[in-house]
Amino acid sequence: MSKTLALTKQLIEIPSITPEDKGCQSILIERLRAMGFTITNIPYQDTDNFWAIRGKGEPVFVFAGHTDVVVTGSLEHWTTPPFEPTVVDGYLYGRGAADMKGGLAAMVVACENFIAKYPDHKGAIGFIVTSAEEGPSHQGTPQILKHLNTEEQPLTWCIVGEPTSGQRLGDTLKNGRRGSLTGKLKIIGQQGHIAYPQLAKNPIPSGMAALGELYQQVWDLGNEFFQPTSFQISNIHSGTGQGNVIPGDMDVLFNFRYSPETTAEQLQQQTSLILDRHQLNYELEWIHYGKPFLTREGELIDACRKAISQSHDIEPQLSTSGGTSDGRYIAQFCPQVIELGPCNKTIHQINECVQVDDLDKLTDIYQNILERLLLTI
């Protein structure tokens, strides 16, 4: 059994459902300390976080990841227990196999291999690890970054080990992500008897008209790296559940995934203009989860492309699609951020799995990137 597979299994065995770590980080810290890393624990509320660094000066190459996983879902639909890592037909099954305990294991073993060959490497290697990426992420990586900012710790390059690959390992590099802005909207009417509509004010008809206009609105056209900004409704609720009562209000939850061609402030202003145009009485709360970020070019992209091409014989494609990640926080402090990890076809699903061979291939890719960046400066 390879070192990467063994470590991945060890981590999967721990039911670290967000934001709980339950000892995963202790395992990683022990391995990192053995390599000469200095560890700083940065707990925050119910979240475990740590920063690790080995070496001095610049450049500083950082691996970033999370030990928490999402809930398992119905256990009866899992073919193997989610926290009992099992290899079947060349695939490792278990919650977190792809998202992202496999990636974390590959990062650690890649560093072990690299440091064994080059103990006096130039620059420094760092790790940003949290147990709160899948849930309340503000308790995780942002707290580590606050510490690094206070310490005036520079960051040069960062690889986030999220599962970014599609059909084959290494076929996709995430060089950015869209911003995420959520709106919690309450449209206020007046409850009444359904037989006396003149004595009530139903919020649904006018509310649906406004939502329809929001759906039709062209917010921007995107650009060469980003899709156009999209508006999506995730939840609508209105009514008491009785058929003879006109509801008094309607609650709507919606989200913008937005490109750099617009700003969160512009989206908020335009949304309010549309709602006001429909003469709605409403309350609107905004939650801004993160700005868009982009690494257009640089040494990190070049090293990733060459490492993947050399070890896996494919040419990775750059992409900014998909959800958010902790890269949105790190990009505020680090000029070059890339997400690179296992295939994502089964993440957050029942029977999450990763191809066993991909774990060692990913380890080799990470090691190759380290060599390209820290041996050529």
Secondary structure, DSSP 8 states (H G I E B T S, - for coil): --HHHHHHHHHHTS--BTT--TTHHHHHHHHHHHTT-EEEE--BTTB-EEEEEEE-SS-EEEEEEE--B-----GGG-SS-TTS-EEETTEEESTTIIIIIHHHHHHHHHHHHHHHH-TT-SSEEEEEEES-SSS-GGGSHHHHHHHHHHTT----EEEE----BSSSTTSEEE-EE-EEEEEEEEEE-B-EETT-GGGSB-HHHHHHHHHHHHHH-------SSS---EEEEEEEEES-S-TTEE-SEEEEEEEEEE-TTS-HHHHHHHHHHHHHHTT--EEEEEEEEE--EE--SSHHHHHHHHHHHHHH----EEE--S---THHHHTTT-SEEEE--SB-TTTTSTT-EEEHHHHHHHHHHHHHHHHHHHS--
